[in-house]
Every structure is written in C-alpha cells, then in structure tokens.
C-alpha cells in the first residue's frame, strides 16, 4: 500500500482515512469499535474526529465521539496511528456550535480549551493533526495562527490543518505563518466528490502551488453516491433523518445533497460502476483519492458491513476510460450540488 505525506509534514498516512462523526449517535460504541478494528486491520492508520462530534451536533452528545475513539486507542501502539481532530469553528460562521455556551471563536482561549478537552477525551499526550473546523469571520487570522503555533511549540500538537476554508483564507493564513515564523496549515479538509467538484475550480491549484494536501470529506456525498436514495427514496439514511429536523440549515443540506440533478448524476455513475465491475461506493472513493493533491480520502460508516466497498478502493486505480466516463457525466450535469 502506498502511504502519502500530508503537505510538508512528517505525517505519512494511508490513502483512506476513517472518519468517525457518526460514532455515538447513529453508531454505538460496540459497532464503532468493530469498524475501527476492521479499518486498522485493513491498513488504515489515519483516523479523523472533532470536538463537536457526533453529528448532528447536540450539546448533550458533543465530545462523545472523541471519548469512543480514545477508549479504542487504549492498549494500541500510539506511534502506529495518526490521529486528527478539530477545534469547533466560530459562532460567527455557518452555525453556532452547541459547546462553550455557543460562544466559540478561533482565538487563543477557545483553541486552548478545545485542544485540552480533546486530549482528555482521547486519552492522548498529543494530537498528530489539529484542524480548524471552519474559519472565524471576526478574529484576525494573525491571532488564530499565533495561538495554533503555540500548541505545536508546546508539544500538544504535531501539525496544523484547516477545514471548510477558501483559497484566500488558507493562503493568507500560511502567508502570515511564513512571515511571522509560525507553523503553517499542512492540510485542508473540504467537501469533494463526484457530485461536488468545486474544489477543482480554484482550490486544487492552491494546493499544488502551496504544497498543501486535501483530505476530502464526504467522497460518497453523504451516502448519495452509494445509490441507496436512487433505489429507495425513503431509505433509512442520514438525509431522510435530517429532513425531519426543525433546523432550516439542516433541511437545506438535504436539498443540496438529494435533488433531481444529484440523483440523475448518481444513476449514471451507478451504470459506470456496474460496467467496470465495481460498487458505486468503491467508484466514488477511488475517484476522490486519485488526484495528486489528495493525501487521504475520509470515509465513514455506521455499520461494519458498510466498510467493505470503501476499503475496496484503497489500492484501486481507475482506468482512463472510467475517468473519461465520469467526466462526461459531470459535463452533462454541471455542479449538481450547486
């Protein structure tokens, strides 16, 4: 198996990373342990979590995922694992996190509170990759990068990353880091899939020029690219649960992921996968990890059986013919997620 380095860091990771955001909500501790065992035995050394997980974020469950991951880590070789987590983004951003009284910010106070809580729940002395979950629209990035830098200097964190960020924001942060001698962002974790190719418009070039690695999340588009919503629109999936929410932001997410264009595109991708002798999920994960700027693609599962198809993509390289067929679908249904 080919392991890749994240950015210019010393973190060498498997081509697939296990995301854990359903652990403690849609997936109980016993099943989560089985999923992590299977992923680890398959060669995955990279695990990603966050202080606000599991999803959907709730005050009563926030931190539970890190606790489950931390309990699983006990007794394992810490040096054999790359553990990533995230500090909650600012309340000035796209939603108000249900932690720290809904007053989160990417400032020194919240960054320190965040990392100390994560270290405690994970039962670790250090975090390999500490990421900003989403940017702060108020606190200057100079202040944020200084606070992140202190975490690395203190030994609590090895490397830094960002998430749900823009080309401007990521580049500005790293320019600040370069000029002030701070540690830089080595990675960016953004949504990227066959149904959402927006990253290729501008972000991909930034990653290449600035030597930053993308860690794509939702390569299966929240399960849409498995084809399950095409086969049964009322399937017991995440977006059918979200559609019952009172939160307009969550319902808007449903409409973005499950709509006429995404389902039409997925139907075409299902045909391509069948012709290639692959499951739709395997095709989706293999597609997302085959770009030069990608270090590791983040997959997720709520049952151990759901791991089989994504794991089949670990060492799979799609043929040029399959890639051309996928491009043709995108050209027919441009930006189905908007």
Secondary structure, 3 states (H helix, E strand, C coil): CCCEECCCCCCEECCEEEECCCECCCECHHHHHHHHHHHHHCCCCEEECCCCCCCCCCCCCCCHHHHHHHHHHCCCCHHHCEEEEEECCCCCCCCCCCCHHHCCCCCHHHHHHHHHHHHHHHCCCCEEEEEECCCCCCCCHHHHHHHHHHHHHHCCEEEEEEECCCHHHHHHHHHHHHHHCCCCEEEEECECECCECHHHCCHHHHHHHHCCEECCECCCHHHHHHCHHHHCCCCCCHHHHHCCCCCHHHHHHHHHHCCHHHHHHHHHHHHHHHHHCCCHHHHHHHHHHCCCCECCEEECCCCHHHHHHHHCCCCCCCCHHHHHHHHHHHHHCCCCCC
